[in-house]
Structures are given as C-alpha cells and as structure tokens.
Amino acid sequence: MKIAYRHLVQHIQESPSIECISNKLFQLGHEHEINGDILDMEFTPNRGDCLSINGLLRDLAVFYKVDLKQEIFTEKVNELQLDFENLSENICPKISFLKLEIDQVPETYKNSLDNYFLDLGLNKNNFFTDVSNYLSYETGQPTHCYDASAMTGKLLFHEIEKNEEFETLLDKKITLTGKNSVFSLNHHVINLAGVVGGKSTSCSTDTKTVIVECAFFQPEQIIGKSVKYDIQSESSHKFERGVDPESHEKVLRRFIKLVKEHTNIIDMSIASYEYKDNPIHQIPVNVHKINQIIGINITENEYLNYLSKLKFDIDKGIIKVPSFRSDVKTQNDLAEEVARVIGYDNIPTSEISIPKNEKTNHKDLENKLRFFLLDHGFYEVINSPFVSLPAEKAIKVDNPLDSNREYLRTNIQNSLVENLLFNERRQKDSIKLFEISDVYSSNNGINKKRKLSIIASGKVGINYEDFSKKINKKYLMKLFKEILPNEVFNFEIVSRDLLDTKIKNEIVALEVDINSFSFDTLSYKEISQLPKSFAQYVPISELPSSFKDISYSIKDYSKAQELQDLLLNYKSDILKNVYIFDYFKNEKQEEIKIGFRFTFQSKKATLNSAEIELVYTDIVAKSLNISGISIPGM
Amino acid sequence: MPEHNDFAPPELIKDKGSLHPINHMKDSIMDLLTSFGFEIIDGPEIETEEFNFDMLNIKKSHPARQMHDTFYVENKSNLLRTHTSPVQIRGMLEKKPPLAFISGGKVYRKDDDATHLPMFHQVEGIYVDENISFAQLKDLIYKIIYSLFGDDVELRFRPSYFPFTEPSAEVDILSKEGKWLEILGCGLVNPVVLENCNIDSNTYSGLAFGLGIERIAMLKHGVTDIREFYKSNLDFLCQFK
C-alpha cells in the first residue's frame, strides 16, 4: 500500500522527516520502501488495522504527538428508510447505508481529496467513488457507492450457492460459483460483497444521488474470493484482514463532510443495522507476565503508558482491547505490543543454555554412504518430486502447477536418467550421480520409503588410470562390495532405446531402500570431508565445449615435470580445464608418453576453430620449447 | 640420454564428487544446532491439515491454506508440508518438556518463478522449557547468525507475524552492499500451540526459529539464481567440493 509522507506528517506535531518516520515504522514491524515522498508499505496479515493513514498514525502515536486534522459532519442526520434485508447476519453482523443527494457534481477537488490523487498519481473515476476511495485510504474502511437511481426494489444481503453471471464495475464478466456472499436487487446480484460492485448499479460522472454502503464482513467469508475471480481489489484486501466494526458512524459522517467541502448537499439520511454486539476483548493487567515473556523489567506504569498510547483502555486492572485490534487476545499479544514499542533491537539478550543432547545423529550411517560415494567421484543431486506421468500407486496432486507436474515420483531413477542426459548433452563423458530422498506412494494409505538411487555412465574417471575404463555393472558391484560386503545389489542397465541420445555408453543404475541395508556391516572410513569454507560460485557457461588432445614423447625424463607444470597451469580465457589422460613409460625404448586433454569453452560466444587453434598453437609452441620433448606425428 | 633417467609418474588425481550445496548447507546448520544441544527429529513430507495448520494455530481462513498456496494430494485428504513445523508438533506430542528439537528437509509451496521454487528446504528449531524469554531467543539467534556469517555481521530484529509464534520476529543481516537481507523467522511459541500439544503454557514457554536453506546457500556461495541448484549440472556441482 502506497502512503504519501505528507499525508502522514501533517497530523504529527513534531514534523519528523521521512527517514525518522521510516525508522519508527521498521521498529513497529511495518516493512516498506521509500520512493521519493511515498512509503510503499507491506503489512503483515494480522495488521489490517494499519491499512490506512489513520491506522499508521495510531501506531506512530507511541512516538509522536498525533493530532488528526479530519473533520466530520456533526449535525443531526435523518434516518434512511431503505428496503433492505440481511439474510446472513453471521457473515455481516453490522452494516450502515448513507443516502446523499447533491445539486452539482464538482469539477475539481480540494484539500485532502485533491492531494490524494495528486500525490499518489491516481486516476480519478467519478466523484462519489473518488470520495469512497480516498476515505478507504484515510480511515481503512472500504465503502461502496451505488447510483441511487438504479437502486429501485428490495436490496438483499445473503449467501448464495448457484452459478450466476455477474458484470463487475470494472467491465469484467465473471461467473459466480460455489458459495458467495452477495447483495442482490430484484433477484440479480449487484455486488460481490467485500470484493467488487456490479456495473448495473455503479456510479457514473453524472451521479447526483448515491447510496453508500459501509459494512463489516467476517474476514473468512471474503478470503480467497479476489484470487478466485482474478479481481484486484483494495477492498477485499482490507476486509480479508479485518476492518474496525465500530467505525461506521464516523466514516459516513466523514464522507458527508468531504462531499460538503466540494458541493451542496440537498438531502442526506443514514440507516444502521447492528445484528450482533461486537464484544470488547478484555485481558487482566499482568506486568510480571509481560516482563517474563520479553525478558525485561519494566514497571506497571511504563507498561500501561505504552498501551494507552496505542489506544488500549485500562480500567480497574483490566485492559480493554480497541475494536480495531482484532489481533490482540492474549498476554503474549500484549507482550509483542510492548516489545515493538521498546524496539526489538533495544531488548537486551539473556544468556541461553540448552541442556546438551547426548543422542547420536541417527543419520550417521546414511552420511557414511554419502561420503563413500563422494570418495568414488559421485555427485549428489536433488530433484523435484513432481512428474507428469502416473506410475502405479503414484500420488496425484490435486492442484498441480501444470500438467507436467501432476504426480509425485515413485522412483528417483527416472530423475537421474534426465540428469545424466542433461550432462551428456554438455559433453560430459564421465557421469556419476546419486540422490537420497523420501519417495511416496499410495497403497491403503501413504507409504514412505527412504531410497538411495545412483546412476553412472561413461569413463570411470578422468585420470590416466581410469580414462580408458568404461563404467559397467562389474565396476559398481566391486565398489559396493567394499562398503557393504554382505549385501546383494541388483544393478540395472538402463536401455537407451527410448532415450533421446546418440551416445552408446552403458548406463548403470541402482535404486534401493536404505532402511533395508544391514548397516552393521558398514565400516567404511571416509576420505572426503565437508568443505571447511563455502566456495564462491563462478557462473558457468551454457555454450558448447570442445577438446583437443596432445600426446608427448619425452626422452629426457628430467623435462617431464617441467612439461606438466607448464601445461597443467596454462591460463587462457577459453581453456576450461586440462588433465593427463594417458601415461606410459616404455622402459625398453627409454621413453615416456604423456597425453594431455585440453577442454575449451567460452562464457561469451560459441568458439570457432580459429579461436581454439590460436590457443592450441601457443600451447604446442611453448611445450616444444622444452628440449627433449616431441609430439609424435608433428 | 641423461644418465639418471628415473621419473615419478604424474600424480594420479582421483576425481572426488561433492555433496549437493543445499544438503551441505543444511547439514552444516544442523551440526551447528546440535552442538548447541538440539536433537534432530524427522517427519513426513506428506502431512495432514491438522499437523501442518490446525495444531500450529493457522486458522481455516488463513490464506496459506488456500489451493493457490498449498499443494493438496489424494482428494485433499493430505498435503505436501508447507514448512517443517509439523515435525516439531509430532515431537512435542511424543515427549515432555524440557525439549529441544530441530528438523530439516524439503517443504513445498505453490510458487514457481525466478526467486521461488515449489520445493525448497528449511531447518526449524524449537526449545520448550520453563521461563523461556524473548531475550533468550535473541541470544540464540545472535549465536546462530554469528556462527554462519561471522562475528562482525550487523543484524536487526523486526516485528513480524506467524500464527504459531507470539511475539514474532524476522531477522535481517546487512550485506556488504549495504542492503538488509532477511535471513530467518523466529518467535516465542504461541501458548495456543503448546496447549495443542498438551503442554501447560502456564508452566512452560518456548522459542522457535526457522531458516530457509536456499537463501543462506545463495548468500554464502554467491549464487544469484535459485534454479541453478536443481539443474544437476556437473559444471555447477563440481564447484562445491
């Protein structure tokens, strides 16, 4: 909600700067941004009472002398004879109507009404709707304006449960479905209560006689309606969070005053209907409890002074909660009020000591398994559980984000296959992934299994020992025998027939229920450790990479280290990595052969062969400068 | 030919994998909290409305319960937990105070944009004992934040609103760029929640807090797009060894 600084400060005697007000608002828990002279407020859902100038001023009154300069019409107003019936008093326990007739529609606005449109850069609508909108901004109470000339017949407030077409005053046609609280005139819906009025009875720039509706609706009856019908509604935002049920008289008299400031009123009358008393919530004064909750030591006088400034009445040891604070019900609520006024940052800390828990981390064994996989080059991944295709016993999401995410996965393997293909498309030739996750299915209730799933394909590793070895079942079985010798693992070969790929490497996968392992046999001593610091991420390139291999023949062994130092530390913007993929020492011929693989990738654009050739030529030239080294075939 | 032609083979570099950075962050925070005395407890990701909402004082009319915010499953009989708080409810129903639990894991909300994902991770903690105060909660939060971001980090507490805590607060830290960044939510356990778990709120009080793991991981690692965590791109994952 946007609030202009000058609309606030004109009521504050100390005239604080916008920065001072901003600091106080943060202390009170009202998040906002400052854009020029506008405070763009974001209130927590329990503070519907702050959604107005007056609401914010009520809170700021704990810091400043607030003097509201808003006059109301104080003279007697006739009683309105209205053909109205409320069939849902529990939903709308209190409602008032004001009928006003003016002799001329004003062409320009004055004072606060004019400032409202000017300072907030808002578009005007028609006079009565403009007054209504301003009043909602000033007081927090939404009102709805009907053109009185269209209001012939019996007006009914009721809850309906039938499909009915309804055209809003925003020219949007909606079909009401399910239960809705509405106002009807002659059996036709003219207003979706608390959300939006109808076009048939809305005011226009010619309207001279208006019926203003001022109501209290139970918030739970309004919640969700604007989202359901996709209507942006300031009114529903306020009604959903609760408005002050005791404000009607004052709001309608303020309406009259604002109209009177702009034109002559020919006739006016008010009808008020109150079906249920609004109980005043009462809480005993207990400063000891407040001190205990917050961990401070204030006197009862200080405590009650804070509450008085927030408009709480105190009478004979009882705190009476004001009607606009429907969020305050308990001692803890009052403690929060006091803590806000003191300032959370001003409350001193008190040493906390939690008794030490001697229990072992019940996931130690699972963690051992994770580190075992890490030690063997596996990367942990996390996948979304939402999938498009239903599997047997898959749980269906009632309200999925889209049709591709309608079910919960019953296995992890399919996600890992997708991950594998994703990385193969990025020229990765050694892929080892694992995921540990709960997996759910439906079978006479919800079944949960904690599963480990692994997938691997391509080279065993990218070093000179493993480069030419391909991942297969045997490799993985040998690996797992090391950690769990007594378990039998059924590794699976995932067929590539239905996969969108031309790569032929075997895909080996395993998915097991972790709880079925006999962890007694798990005695692995992990090598990997949690990193001591948090690595700074370097943005990755999504552009294609390519590689070049160079094989060297070294006759003078003493030069081998120099060659490695040169090539493994070679720097270029387009050189992504370099590693030794081949090493062979031919004792007979007294020769070492070392193969280096250079991977090229740019972060800016797809590399062309000339760009790669330039770096490649430099690498070759620098390496051949080392005596006793040659590149066979070159 | 050189006279001494002995040469040690090149270092054999066995490529090690890495933990997922989100799990690493979650584990680091859980380790920190267990060192403070918290016990780790687990709970299901598919929950009932009773445990996810009712027991936590989240009223039927609360916007979070709408179909546009929460994933419901099996004809609305269950839901995907929207936070890890229901695990604490289960813990409080099982054990008598004093108790100190933490739970961490996946949670789900019906969001999907550049800064929100339908699945993300939380770690939440609760400590219930006699005479727990907001001042003690602040002490604990300072310890957590200083451990995570260093003793020199500037932080502030802001009043906020959660139905299950009262008073409630959000905690921000000041970034190097001078911006306040929200790090966690916390508060004193609403007495209604204690009573729902058969804990006498006249004798006991509690503190609770919750951290979004992705947000902290993004800050610590300098990742700017949350979606990077879940692409399973080896070029991304290999940076977190």
Interface residues (C-beta under 8 A of the other chain):
Chain A: F26 Q27 L28 G29 E31 T44 P45 N46 R47 P219 E220 I223 G224 V227 E240 Q292 I293 I294 G295 I296 T330 N332 D333 A335 E336 A339 R340 Y344 D345 I347 P348 T349 S350 E351 I352 S353 I354 P355 K356 N357 K359 N361 H362 K363 N367 R370 L373 L374 D375 H376 G377 F378 Y379 E380 V381 I382 N383 S384 P385 F386 I395 K396 V397 D398 N399 P400 L401 R405 L408 E418 N419 F422 N423 R426 K428 S430 I431 K432 L433 D438 Y440 S442 I446 K448 G461 I462 N463 Y464 E465 D466 I527 S528 L530 P531 F534 A535 Q536 Y537 V538 I540 S541 K555 D556 Y557 S558 A560 Q561 Q564 Y579 I580 Y583 K585 E590 I592 I594
Chain B: M1 P2 N5 D6 F7 P9 P10 L12 I13 K14 D15 K16 G17 S18 L19 H20 I22 N23 H24 M25 D27 S28 T34 F36 G37 F38 E39 I40 D42 P44 E45 I46 K59 K60 S61 H62 P63 Q66 M67 H68 F71 Y72 V73 E74 N75 K76 N78 L80 P98 A100 K106 K110 D112 L117 P118 M119 Y127 N131 S133 F134 A135 Q136 L137 K138 D139 L140 Y142 K143 R156 F157 R158 P159 S160 Y161 E166 P167 S168 A169 L188 N190 P191 V192 S205 A217 K220 H221 G222 V223 E228 F229 Y230 K231 S232 N233 L234 D235 F236 L237 C238 Q239 F240 K241
